[in-house]
Amino acid sequence: MNPKRVWLAAVAFSLGAGACLEGAENLIPESAVVAQNAPARFELLVTNEGSEASTVDLKPLLNARLHAGSQTAEEVELRMVGKAGPRTLGPGGFLRVAYTLVLPPGITGPVILEPKFPELRPVMFSVEPERIAVAATSSATGTRSGATRQGGVSELRREAALRRSTRLLSGVSAYEPVYFGIGASDGLNAKFQLSLKYNPFEIWPFFFGYTQTSLWDLHSTSAPFRDTSYRPSLFYLNENVWTARDRSLRFGWQGGFEHESNGKGGADSRSINLIFARPRFEWRMGGGSRLVISPKVYGYLDKSENPDIADYRGYCDFLVSYLWHDWRLSVTARRGMRAHNGSLQIDAVFPLQTTEDLLTRVGVRGVNGYLFLQYFNGWGESILDYNRKLHSQVRAGLMIVP
């Protein structure tokens, strides 16, 4: 086994001696909160725990993908501070290397930086307006003494950043929104959704996706789940097929196969198999605002358990989102093939971090996530009720991934 241990995966291999660098893959951010208009700084630590000297080749640029929620992903580069090239580490030696990242405009809130190396783990940090980022950094360093600022508190911040950077597996990222909301139409009820995607081979943009959406009947005896939709999928995804020279317009594309079923038997069993294509158009309108239009167009490969589902769902989920910094308003509309059938869902998402000044006054800090309001009206909020129109629903709750 190679004795060398690489703590930060930005350096993926060594030259000269021909030995590979292996070990944990972590890229530690200098701060867990980064100001929106400032470069993000990272540190790469390479250690040689072997009994012989080793040579590593430090790369001037590291390619990565920056995820901000389920609707935004950017291709980015981390640039090395200093001179790149081969370095020699003696037995027990270590090396610290600084990298910087210029953040794309309009990115705010919690983000995930996913290096484009299979052995590198994603890094999590938060991009905030300058006043919030400075306040968070100042409160983290403390004001007790110079020794405390430079010593124990600094180490605590560093350990917290390391924990945040290792929470996700390499290749796993956000897919559709993740949330939990409660409403009261037709009795107290809840709706929650879990979703992720996995890229097994970084060199090919093919993904396994999984989304689970559940309706929970809270007012009935024993509080049963009314219905759950399970949606595994396999698809190709290129979020940057074309970008305008001034980066004001970007086009992406997704397409593949999706299965949806509710896991029930008998008369309540529902299932469909789809083949779908989803173009994505994004306009950057300045001032941190963006408009996203992303229709999901699909055809039914199998709908034998519910042959008339197209009468109620149609063949397209039309999504329009307006984003301003980390605030967003999304509308998803369906139109069935039968007249007056279809559905409308509206999601309004409010980042909790932007209310930090207010929360500080009542002694609450470090709140994560988003508040959201969701309105649904139409046919088939779940696949069980695809041919039923229930009362409209308004739910409020917490969203983890917008």
C-alpha positions as CSV (number, residue, x, y, z in Angstrom):
1,M,0.0,0.0,0.0
2,N,1.3,3.5,-0.8
3,P,2.3,5.1,2.5
4,K,1.6,8.6,1.3
5,R,-1.6,10.3,2.5
6,V,-3.2,13.1,0.6
7,W,-5.5,15.3,2.8
8,L,-6.8,17.5,0.0
9,A,-7.7,16.1,-3.3
10,A,-6.8,19.0,-5.4
11,V,-3.5,17.2,-6.1
12,A,-4.4,13.9,-7.6
13,F,-1.1,12.3,-8.6
14,S,2.6,12.6,-8.4
15,L,5.2,12.6,-11.1
16,G,8.9,11.9,-11.2
17,A,9.0,8.8,-8.9
18,G,5.7,7.8,-10.5
19,A,3.9,7.0,-7.2
20,C,0.2,8.0,-6.8
21,L,-1.0,10.1,-3.9
22,E,-3.8,8.4,-2.1
23,G,-5.8,8.9,1.0
24,A,-8.6,11.2,2.3
25,E,-9.9,13.7,-0.2
26,N,-10.8,17.0,1.5
27,L,-10.4,20.6,0.4
28,I,-10.7,22.9,3.4
29,P,-12.1,26.4,3.0
30,E,-10.3,29.2,4.8
31,S,-13.7,30.3,6.1
32,A,-17.1,28.6,6.3
33,V,-18.7,31.9,5.2
34,V,-17.4,33.8,2.1
35,A,-18.3,37.3,1.1
36,Q,-20.3,37.4,-2.2
37,N,-17.9,39.8,-4.0
38,A,-14.6,38.4,-2.6
39,P,-12.6,35.4,-3.8
40,A,-13.1,32.2,-1.8
41,R,-9.8,30.8,-0.4
42,F,-8.9,27.2,0.2
43,E,-5.9,25.3,1.6
44,L,-4.5,22.1,0.3
45,L,-2.5,20.1,2.8
46,V,-0.3,17.2,1.5
47,T,1.6,15.0,4.0
48,N,4.1,12.3,3.5
49,E,3.7,9.7,6.3
50,G,6.1,7.2,4.6
51,S,9.7,6.5,5.4
52,E,11.0,7.7,2.0
53,A,10.9,11.0,0.2
54,S,8.2,11.5,-2.4
55,T,7.6,14.0,-5.3
56,V,4.2,15.6,-5.9
57,D,3.2,17.7,-8.9
58,L,1.1,20.8,-7.9
59,K,-1.3,21.9,-10.6
60,P,-1.9,25.6,-11.3
61,L,-5.6,25.1,-12.0
62,L,-8.2,22.7,-10.5
63,N,-11.5,22.3,-12.3
64,A,-14.6,21.9,-10.3
65,R,-18.4,22.3,-10.4
66,L,-20.1,24.7,-8.0
67,H,-23.7,23.7,-7.0
68,A,-26.1,26.3,-5.5
69,G,-29.4,24.5,-4.8
70,S,-31.1,22.2,-7.3
71,Q,-31.4,24.7,-10.2
72,T,-27.9,26.2,-10.4
73,A,-24.5,24.7,-11.2
74,E,-21.4,26.5,-12.6
75,E,-18.1,25.2,-14.0
76,V,-15.3,26.9,-12.1
77,E,-11.5,26.9,-11.7
78,L,-9.5,27.2,-8.5
79,R,-6.2,29.0,-9.1
80,M,-3.0,28.2,-7.2
81,V,-1.4,31.0,-5.2
82,G,2.3,30.7,-5.9
83,K,4.4,28.7,-8.3
84,A,3.1,25.3,-9.6
85,G,5.3,22.3,-10.4
86,P,6.9,19.3,-8.7
87,R,7.8,19.5,-5.0
88,T,9.7,17.0,-2.9
89,L,8.5,16.0,0.6
90,G,10.8,14.3,3.0
91,P,9.7,11.5,5.3
92,G,7.1,12.9,7.7
93,G,7.0,16.2,5.8
94,F,4.0,18.2,4.9
95,L,3.1,21.0,2.4
96,R,0.3,23.6,2.5
97,V,-0.8,25.1,-0.7
98,A,-3.3,28.0,-1.2
99,Y,-5.9,28.1,-3.9
100,T,-8.5,30.9,-4.7
101,L,-11.8,30.8,-6.5
102,V,-13.5,33.8,-8.1
103,L,-17.2,33.2,-7.4
104,P,-19.7,33.5,-10.3
105,P,-22.1,36.5,-10.1
106,G,-25.4,36.0,-8.5
107,I,-24.4,33.0,-6.3
108,T,-25.5,33.2,-2.6
109,G,-26.4,30.9,0.2
110,P,-25.1,27.4,1.0
111,V,-23.0,26.0,-1.9
112,I,-21.2,22.7,-2.7
113,L,-17.9,22.8,-4.5
114,E,-17.4,19.5,-6.3
115,P,-13.8,19.0,-7.6
116,K,-13.6,17.1,-10.9
117,F,-11.5,14.2,-9.6
118,P,-13.2,10.9,-8.6
119,E,-11.2,10.7,-5.4
120,L,-12.0,14.2,-4.2
121,R,-14.8,14.9,-1.8
122,P,-17.1,18.0,-2.2
123,V,-16.6,21.0,0.0
124,M,-19.4,22.9,1.6
125,F,-19.4,26.6,2.5
126,S,-21.8,29.6,2.4
127,V,-21.7,32.7,0.1
128,E,-23.3,35.7,1.8
129,P,-23.5,39.5,1.3
130,E,-20.4,41.2,2.6
131,R,-22.0,42.5,5.9
132,I,-23.2,39.1,6.9
133,A,-19.9,37.3,5.9
134,V,-17.8,39.8,7.9
135,A,-20.1,39.5,10.9
136,A,-20.1,35.7,10.9
137,T,-16.3,35.7,10.6
138,S,-15.9,38.2,13.4
139,S,-18.2,36.3,15.7
140,A,-16.4,33.0,15.0
141,T,-13.0,34.4,15.8
142,G,-14.1,35.9,19.2
143,T,-12.9,38.9,21.1
144,R,-11.5,37.5,24.4
145,S,-7.8,37.7,23.7
146,G,-5.2,37.7,21.0
147,A,-4.2,34.2,22.0
148,T,-7.7,33.0,21.8
149,R,-8.3,34.6,18.4
150,Q,-5.2,33.0,17.0
151,G,-5.4,29.7,18.9
152,G,-8.3,27.7,20.2
153,V,-11.2,29.4,18.4
154,S,-9.3,29.3,15.1
155,E,-8.8,25.6,15.5
156,L,-12.5,25.1,16.3
157,R,-13.4,27.0,13.1
158,R,-11.0,24.8,11.2
159,E,-12.4,21.6,12.6
160,A,-15.9,22.7,11.9
161,A,-14.9,23.5,8.3
162,L,-13.4,20.0,7.9
163,R,-16.6,18.4,9.2
164,R,-18.6,20.3,6.7
165,S,-16.3,19.4,3.9
166,T,-16.7,15.6,4.4
167,R,-20.5,15.3,4.8
168,L,-21.2,14.3,1.2
169,L,-19.8,11.4,-0.8
170,S,-17.9,12.2,-4.0
171,G,-20.2,12.4,-7.0
172,V,-23.4,12.9,-4.9
173,S,-25.1,16.3,-5.4
174,A,-28.5,18.0,-5.2
175,Y,-31.1,17.0,-7.8
176,E,-34.6,18.3,-7.1
177,P,-35.7,20.5,-4.1
178,V,-35.6,18.8,-0.6
179,Y,-38.2,20.1,1.8
180,F,-40.8,19.4,4.5
181,G,-44.1,21.4,4.7
182,I,-47.4,21.3,6.6
183,G,-50.9,22.3,5.5
184,A,-54.4,22.1,6.8
185,S,-56.7,21.6,3.8
186,D,-58.9,18.5,4.3
187,G,-57.3,18.0,7.7
188,L,-53.7,18.5,8.9
189,N,-51.3,17.0,6.5
190,A,-47.6,17.2,5.5
191,K,-45.7,16.8,2.2
192,F,-42.0,16.2,2.1
193,Q,-39.5,15.4,-0.7
194,L,-36.0,13.9,-0.7
195,S,-33.9,14.0,-3.9
196,L,-30.3,13.4,-5.0
197,K,-28.2,12.4,-8.0
198,Y,-25.0,10.4,-8.4
199,N,-22.4,10.6,-11.1
200,P,-20.4,7.3,-11.0
201,F,-17.9,8.4,-13.7
202,E,-16.7,12.0,-13.7
203,I,-15.5,11.8,-17.3
204,W,-19.1,11.1,-18.5
205,P,-22.0,13.3,-17.5
206,F,-24.4,10.3,-16.8
207,F,-26.3,10.3,-13.5
208,F,-28.4,8.0,-11.4
209,G,-31.2,10.1,-9.8
210,Y,-33.6,9.3,-7.0
211,T,-36.6,11.4,-5.8
212,Q,-39.1,10.5,-3.2
213,T,-42.2,12.6,-2.5
214,S,-44.6,11.7,0.3
215,L,-48.0,12.9,1.4
216,W,-48.6,12.3,5.1
217,D,-52.1,12.3,6.6
218,L,-51.5,13.8,10.1
219,H,-55.2,14.2,11.2
220,S,-56.3,10.5,10.8
221,T,-55.8,7.8,13.5
222,S,-52.3,6.4,13.4
223,A,-51.3,9.3,11.0
224,P,-50.8,7.1,7.9
225,F,-48.9,8.1,4.7
226,R,-51.5,8.7,2.1
227,D,-49.2,8.1,-0.8
228,T,-45.5,8.1,-1.7
229,S,-44.0,8.4,-5.2
230,Y,-40.7,6.8,-5.9
231,R,-38.8,8.1,-8.9
232,P,-35.5,6.5,-9.8
233,S,-34.0,7.7,-13.0
234,L,-31.0,7.4,-15.4
235,F,-30.1,10.5,-17.4
236,Y,-27.5,12.5,-19.3
237,L,-27.0,16.1,-18.0
238,N,-25.0,18.9,-19.5
239,E,-25.7,22.1,-17.6
240,N,-23.5,24.2,-19.9
241,V,-24.1,23.3,-23.5
242,W,-23.7,26.9,-24.6
243,T,-23.0,30.1,-22.8
244,A,-23.0,33.7,-24.2
245,R,-19.8,35.5,-24.3
246,D,-21.0,38.0,-21.6
247,R,-22.4,35.0,-19.6
248,S,-25.9,36.7,-19.6
249,L,-27.5,33.6,-21.3
250,R,-26.8,30.0,-20.8
251,F,-28.4,26.8,-22.3
252,G,-28.3,23.3,-20.7
253,W,-29.9,20.0,-21.5
254,Q,-31.0,16.9,-19.7
255,G,-32.5,13.7,-21.0
256,G,-33.1,10.1,-20.0
257,F,-35.4,7.5,-18.5
258,E,-37.5,7.8,-15.4
259,H,-39.7,5.3,-13.5
260,E,-42.4,6.4,-11.1
261,S,-44.6,4.2,-8.9
262,N,-46.2,4.3,-5.4
263,G,-45.2,0.8,-4.3
264,K,-48.8,-0.2,-3.6
265,G,-50.7,-3.3,-4.7
266,G,-54.2,-4.0,-6.0
267,A,-56.5,-1.1,-7.0
268,D,-54.1,1.5,-5.5
269,S,-51.1,0.4,-7.6
270,R,-49.8,3.1,-9.9
271,S,-46.7,3.1,-12.1
272,I,-45.4,4.7,-15.3
273,N,-42.2,4.6,-17.3
274,L,-41.1,7.8,-19.1
275,I,-38.5,8.9,-21.5
276,F,-37.9,12.6,-21.1
277,A,-35.9,15.6,-22.4
278,R,-35.4,18.8,-20.4
279,P,-33.8,21.9,-21.9
280,R,-32.8,24.7,-19.5
281,F,-32.6,28.4,-20.4
282,E,-31.1,30.8,-17.9
283,W,-30.9,34.6,-18.3
284,R,-28.8,36.7,-15.9
285,M,-30.5,40.0,-15.6
286,G,-28.1,41.9,-13.4
287,G,-28.4,42.8,-9.7
288,G,-28.2,39.1,-8.7
289,S,-31.4,38.2,-10.5
290,R,-31.9,35.3,-12.9
291,L,-34.8,33.9,-14.9
292,V,-34.9,30.1,-15.6
293,I,-37.2,28.4,-18.0
294,S,-37.0,24.6,-18.0
295,P,-39.8,22.5,-19.5
296,K,-39.7,18.7,-19.0
297,V,-41.1,17.1,-22.0
298,Y,-41.8,13.3,-21.8
299,G,-43.4,10.3,-23.5
300,Y,-44.9,7.3,-21.8
301,L,-43.2,4.0,-22.4
302,D,-45.5,2.1,-20.1
303,K,-48.7,3.3,-18.4
304,S,-50.7,0.1,-18.3
305,E,-51.8,0.5,-14.7
306,N,-53.2,4.0,-15.4
307,P,-53.8,4.2,-19.2
308,D,-55.5,7.5,-19.1
309,I,-52.9,9.4,-17.1
310,A,-52.0,11.7,-20.1
311,D,-55.5,13.1,-19.9
312,Y,-54.6,14.6,-16.5
313,R,-50.8,15.1,-16.6
314,G,-50.3,15.7,-20.3
315,Y,-46.8,15.5,-21.8
316,C,-44.9,18.4,-20.2
317,D,-44.0,19.9,-16.8
318,F,-43.4,23.5,-17.5
319,L,-41.1,25.2,-14.9
320,V,-40.4,28.9,-14.7
321,S,-38.2,30.3,-11.8
322,Y,-37.2,33.8,-10.9
323,L,-34.2,34.0,-8.6
324,W,-32.9,37.1,-6.8
325,H,-29.8,36.2,-4.9
326,D,-31.0,33.3,-2.7
327,W,-34.7,34.2,-2.9
328,R,-36.8,32.5,-5.5
329,L,-40.3,32.1,-6.9
330,S,-41.0,29.0,-9.0
331,V,-44.1,28.0,-11.0
332,T,-44.7,24.4,-12.3
333,A,-47.7,23.9,-14.6
334,R,-49.2,20.8,-16.3
335,R,-51.9,20.7,-18.8
336,G,-53.7,17.4,-19.4
337,M,-55.0,16.3,-22.8
338,R,-58.6,16.4,-21.6
339,A,-60.1,20.0,-21.3
340,H,-59.7,21.7,-17.9
341,N,-57.4,19.0,-16.5
342,G,-54.0,19.8,-15.3
343,S,-52.3,21.4,-12.2
344,L,-50.4,24.4,-10.9
345,Q,-47.7,24.5,-8.2
346,I,-46.1,27.7,-6.9
347,D,-43.2,27.7,-4.5
348,A,-41.9,30.8,-2.8
349,V,-38.5,30.3,-1.0
350,F,-37.0,32.7,1.5
351,P,-33.4,32.2,2.8
352,L,-33.2,32.2,6.6
353,Q,-29.6,33.6,6.5
354,T,-30.8,37.0,5.2
355,T,-32.8,37.5,8.4
356,E,-29.7,37.2,10.6
357,D,-29.8,40.8,11.7
358,L,-33.3,40.3,13.1
359,L,-32.5,37.0,14.6
360,T,-29.5,38.4,16.4
361,R,-31.7,40.7,18.3
362,V,-33.5,37.9,19.9
363,G,-30.3,35.8,20.5
364,V,-30.6,33.3,17.7
365,R,-27.7,32.8,15.2
366,G,-26.5,30.3,12.7
367,V,-29.9,29.4,11.3
368,N,-29.6,27.2,8.1
369,G,-32.0,26.4,5.3
370,Y,-35.0,28.2,3.8
371,L,-38.6,29.0,4.7
372,F,-41.0,28.2,1.9
373,L,-44.6,28.5,1.0
374,Q,-46.2,26.1,-1.5
375,Y,-49.5,26.3,-3.3
376,F,-51.0,23.4,-5.3
377,N,-54.2,23.3,-7.2
378,G,-55.4,20.8,-9.8
379,W,-55.4,17.1,-10.5
380,G,-53.0,14.5,-9.2
381,E,-50.8,16.0,-6.5
382,S,-49.7,12.3,-6.1
383,I,-49.7,9.5,-8.6
384,L,-52.4,7.7,-6.6
385,D,-54.8,10.6,-7.2
386,Y,-53.7,11.3,-10.8
387,N,-57.4,11.3,-11.9
388,R,-58.8,13.2,-8.8
389,K,-59.0,16.9,-8.1
390,L,-58.8,17.5,-4.4
391,H,-59.1,20.8,-2.6
392,S,-56.3,23.3,-3.2
393,Q,-53.4,23.1,-0.7
394,V,-51.2,25.7,0.9
395,R,-48.2,24.4,2.9
396,A,-45.4,26.1,4.8
397,G,-42.2,24.6,6.1
398,L,-38.5,24.2,5.8
399,M,-36.6,23.7,2.6
400,I,-33.0,22.3,2.8
401,V,-32.2,22.3,-0.9
402,P,-34.1,24.9,-3.0
